[in-house]
C-alpha cells in the first residue's frame, strides 16, 4: 500500500491534487491522507498565551475543517482511498515537515509552485521541507488522464533511485511506463543503463517500453513530445542550480511531474 500525503489549501491547485491522487488511487494500491495547515488571516487578532490561545487555535482548526470540506466534497463519495482530512494550525512548511518526520509516507502530492518558472521551482526545491523530504513527490499544474508515464534517464548515477521508486509505485499496475534517455544516438552506455532499467522494472511487474533518445544537455525531450503523458518521472539533485538545463526544462513541462530527489 502506497501511503500518500496530499497537502491541500482552499484553491484550484489543491482541487487538482486531490482529483489526481484519487485517479492514481484507482490504478495502484494507495491510501490518501489529505492535510490542510490553517494559517489565520493577519486581520484576525491573535490572543497571547494560555487557555484563551488554545481555545482560539481550536476554533481556527474548526474553521479550517469547514473550508476544506468544500474542496473534498466532490471526491469523498467516489474515492474510497481518501482518508479523513487532518487540519493543523501553524506555519505550513514547519507543520508539514513535522508530520512527514513523524510518519513514514511513500509519496507526497501538492500543487506546483506558482508561477512555474526556474526561480520559483528553485526556491521550493531548496526549502527546508523539500531538502529533508525522504519520499518522491508529485507536482500538479493541471489534471491529465494517467494512461502513460514517461520516465527520463539522464545519468547512470541516478537510475537506481528512479527505478526503485517507479517499481514501488507501478509494480503490478496496468499503466504503461515509457522510458526515454539522454544520448546522441551513439551513447551506448546510457542505452545499456536504460535497457537494464526496462529489465528491472519488468521484473517488478511494470509494463515497460524503451523509447526515444533525447540530446544530452537539453534537460529532457521537447515538451511537445510529452503532451500525451499522464505523468513525467524525473530524478533530480536536491542541490540543482538555477542555471541547470534540467531545471530550465522542468519549467516548460505542463504534465504532472513525479520528482525523485537525490
C-alpha positions as CSV (number, residue, x, y, z in Angstrom):
1,X,0.0,0.0,0.0
2,X,1.4,3.4,-1.0
3,X,0.8,5.8,1.8
4,X,0.3,9.2,0.3
5,X,0.2,12.6,1.9
6,X,-1.7,15.3,-0.1
7,X,-1.1,18.9,1.0
8,X,-4.2,21.0,0.3
9,X,-5.4,24.5,0.6
10,X,-8.6,26.3,-0.5
11,X,-7.5,26.8,-4.1
12,X,-7.7,25.3,-7.6
13,X,-4.3,23.6,-7.4
14,X,-5.4,21.7,-4.3
15,X,-8.5,20.5,-6.2
16,X,-6.2,19.3,-8.9
17,X,-4.1,17.5,-6.3
18,X,-7.0,15.6,-4.7
19,X,-8.6,14.7,-8.0
20,X,-5.3,13.4,-9.4
21,X,-4.5,11.5,-6.2
22,X,-7.9,9.8,-6.4
23,X,-7.3,8.9,-10.1
24,X,-3.9,7.4,-9.2
25,X,-5.5,5.5,-6.3
26,X,-7.7,3.7,-8.8
27,X,-4.6,2.5,-10.6
28,X,-2.3,1.5,-7.8
29,X,-2.8,0.3,-4.2
30,X,-2.8,3.7,-2.4
31,X,-4.0,5.3,0.8
32,X,-4.6,9.0,0.5
33,X,-4.2,11.3,3.5
34,X,-5.2,14.9,2.9
35,X,-3.7,17.6,5.2
36,X,-4.5,21.3,5.5
37,X,-2.3,23.6,7.5
38,X,-4.5,26.5,8.5
39,X,-2.9,29.9,8.8
40,X,-5.2,32.6,10.2
41,X,-5.7,35.8,8.3
42,X,-3.4,38.6,9.5
43,X,-6.6,40.7,10.0
44,X,-7.7,38.4,12.8
45,X,-6.2,39.4,16.2
46,X,-4.2,36.6,17.8
47,X,-4.5,36.0,21.6
48,X,-1.4,35.7,23.7
49,X,-0.9,32.5,25.7
50,X,-2.8,30.1,27.9
51,X,-6.2,28.5,27.5
52,X,-7.5,31.5,25.6
53,X,-4.8,30.9,22.9
54,X,-5.6,27.2,22.8
55,X,-9.3,27.8,22.5
56,X,-8.7,30.3,19.7
57,X,-6.4,27.7,17.9
58,X,-9.1,25.1,18.2
59,X,-11.6,27.5,16.7
60,X,-9.3,28.2,13.8
61,X,-8.9,24.5,13.1
62,X,-12.7,24.0,13.1
63,X,-12.9,26.8,10.6
64,X,-10.3,25.1,8.5
65,X,-12.3,21.8,8.6
66,X,-15.3,23.6,7.2
67,X,-13.3,25.3,4.5
68,X,-11.6,22.1,3.3
69,X,-14.7,20.0,3.2
70,X,-15.8,22.1,0.3
71,X,-12.6,21.2,-1.6
72,X,-13.0,17.5,-0.8
73,X,-16.8,17.2,-1.1
74,X,-16.8,16.2,-4.8
75,X,-14.3,13.4,-4.2
76,X,-15.3,11.9,-0.8
77,X,-18.2,9.8,-2.2
78,X,-16.3,8.4,-5.2
79,X,-12.7,8.0,-3.8
80,X,-12.6,5.1,-1.3
81,X,-8.8,5.6,-0.9
82,X,-9.5,9.0,0.6
83,X,-9.0,9.2,4.4
84,X,-10.4,11.7,6.8
85,X,-8.6,15.0,6.3
86,X,-6.5,16.4,9.1
87,X,-6.4,20.1,9.8
88,X,-3.5,21.6,11.7
89,X,-2.9,25.2,12.9
90,X,0.5,26.7,12.3
91,X,3.3,27.5,9.8
92,X,2.7,25.4,6.7
93,X,6.3,24.4,6.0
94,X,7.1,23.6,9.6
95,X,3.9,21.6,10.3
96,X,4.2,19.6,7.1
97,X,7.8,18.8,7.9
98,X,6.8,17.6,11.4
99,X,4.1,15.3,10.0
100,X,6.5,13.8,7.5
101,X,9.2,13.2,10.1
102,X,6.7,11.6,12.5
103,X,5.0,9.3,9.9
104,X,6.5,7.4,7.0
105,X,4.9,8.3,3.7
106,X,5.7,6.7,0.3
107,X,4.5,9.7,-1.8
108,X,3.8,13.4,-1.4
109,X,1.5,15.3,-3.7
110,X,0.7,19.0,-3.9
111,X,0.0,21.8,-6.4
112,X,3.1,23.0,-8.3
113,X,4.7,26.3,-7.3
114,X,3.3,29.4,-9.0
115,X,4.4,30.9,-11.2
116,X,6.0,27.8,-12.6
117,X,9.4,29.2,-13.6
118,X,13.0,28.3,-12.8
119,X,13.1,30.8,-9.9
120,X,10.1,29.5,-8.0
121,X,11.0,25.9,-8.7
122,X,14.5,26.5,-7.4
123,X,13.1,28.2,-4.3
124,X,10.7,25.4,-3.5
125,X,13.3,22.7,-4.0
126,X,15.7,24.4,-1.7
127,X,13.2,25.0,1.1
128,X,13.9,23.2,4.4
129,X,11.0,20.7,4.0
130,X,12.0,19.7,0.5
131,X,15.6,19.3,1.4
132,X,14.6,16.8,4.1
133,X,11.8,15.1,2.1
134,X,12.5,11.4,2.0
135,X,9.8,10.2,-0.5
136,X,9.1,11.1,-4.1
137,X,6.7,13.9,-4.8
138,X,4.2,14.8,-7.5
139,X,3.6,18.4,-8.6
140,X,0.3,19.3,-10.3
141,X,-0.3,22.2,-12.7
142,X,-3.4,20.6,-14.1
143,X,-5.2,17.2,-14.5
144,X,-4.2,14.6,-17.0
145,X,-5.5,11.1,-17.6
146,X,-2.9,8.7,-16.3
147,X,-2.7,6.4,-19.3
148,X,1.0,6.7,-19.8
149,X,4.0,7.5,-17.6
150,X,7.2,8.9,-19.2
151,X,10.4,8.4,-17.2
152,X,13.6,10.2,-18.0
153,X,17.0,8.6,-17.6
154,X,19.8,11.2,-17.9
155,X,22.6,10.0,-15.7
156,X,23.6,6.4,-14.8
157,X,24.2,7.5,-11.2
158,X,20.5,8.5,-10.8
159,X,19.0,5.5,-12.5
160,X,18.8,3.2,-9.4
161,X,16.7,5.6,-7.3
162,X,14.3,6.3,-10.2
163,X,13.8,2.6,-11.0
164,X,13.3,1.8,-7.3
165,X,10.5,4.3,-6.9
166,X,8.8,3.6,-10.2
167,X,8.8,-0.1,-9.3
168,X,7.4,0.6,-5.9
169,X,4.6,2.8,-7.3
170,X,3.7,1.0,-10.5
171,X,4.6,-2.6,-9.9
172,X,1.5,-4.7,-10.8
173,X,-0.2,-1.7,-12.3
174,X,-1.6,-1.7,-15.9
175,X,-0.2,1.8,-16.5
176,X,2.5,1.6,-19.2
177,X,5.9,3.1,-18.4
178,X,7.7,4.7,-21.4
179,X,11.5,5.1,-20.7
180,X,13.5,7.8,-22.6
181,X,17.2,8.5,-22.1
182,X,19.8,11.2,-22.8
183,X,22.3,10.5,-25.6
184,X,23.5,11.4,-29.0
185,X,22.4,8.2,-30.7
186,X,25.8,6.7,-30.1
187,X,25.8,6.9,-26.3
188,X,26.0,3.1,-25.8
189,X,26.5,3.3,-22.0
190,X,23.2,5.2,-21.4
191,X,21.4,2.8,-23.7
192,X,22.6,-0.2,-21.7
193,X,21.5,1.7,-18.5
194,X,18.1,2.2,-19.9
195,X,17.8,-1.4,-21.1
196,X,18.7,-2.6,-17.7
197,X,16.0,-0.3,-16.2
198,X,13.5,-1.9,-18.5
199,X,14.6,-5.4,-17.3
200,X,14.5,-4.4,-13.7
201,X,11.1,-2.7,-13.9
202,X,9.6,-5.6,-15.8
203,X,10.8,-8.0,-13.1
204,X,8.9,-5.8,-10.6
205,X,5.6,-6.3,-12.5
206,X,5.7,-3.0,-14.5
207,X,4.5,-2.6,-18.1
208,X,7.6,-1.0,-19.7
209,X,8.8,0.0,-23.2
210,X,12.1,1.7,-24.2
211,X,11.5,4.9,-26.1
212,X,13.5,7.5,-27.9
213,X,16.8,9.3,-27.2
214,X,16.9,13.0,-26.4
215,X,20.0,15.2,-26.7
216,X,22.5,15.4,-23.9
217,X,22.5,18.8,-22.1
218,X,18.9,19.7,-23.0
219,X,17.4,18.5,-19.7
220,X,14.8,16.3,-21.4
221,X,12.9,15.7,-24.6
222,X,10.9,18.5,-26.3
223,X,7.9,19.3,-24.0
224,X,5.6,18.8,-27.1
225,X,6.7,15.2,-27.0
226,X,5.1,14.9,-23.6
227,X,1.7,16.3,-24.5
228,X,0.0,12.9,-24.0
229,X,1.9,11.9,-20.9
230,X,-0.2,11.5,-17.7
231,X,2.9,11.7,-15.6
232,X,6.6,12.6,-16.2
233,X,9.1,11.0,-13.8
234,X,12.5,12.6,-13.2
235,X,15.4,12.1,-10.8
236,X,16.7,15.5,-9.6
237,X,19.6,16.5,-7.5
238,X,18.5,18.5,-4.3
239,X,21.3,20.9,-4.9
240,X,20.3,21.7,-8.5
241,X,21.5,25.1,-9.7
242,X,19.2,27.8,-11.1
243,X,21.0,27.7,-14.4
244,X,20.9,23.9,-14.7
245,X,19.5,22.7,-18.1
246,X,17.2,20.2,-16.2
247,X,15.6,23.0,-14.1
248,X,15.1,25.2,-17.2
249,X,13.5,22.2,-18.9
250,X,11.2,21.4,-16.0
251,X,9.7,24.8,-16.2
252,X,8.4,24.1,-19.7
253,X,6.7,20.8,-18.8
254,X,2.9,21.1,-18.4
255,X,2.3,17.4,-17.5
256,X,2.2,16.3,-13.8
257,X,5.7,15.8,-12.5
258,X,7.0,12.9,-10.3
259,X,10.3,14.1,-8.8
260,X,12.7,11.7,-7.1
261,X,15.0,14.0,-5.1
262,X,18.6,12.8,-4.6
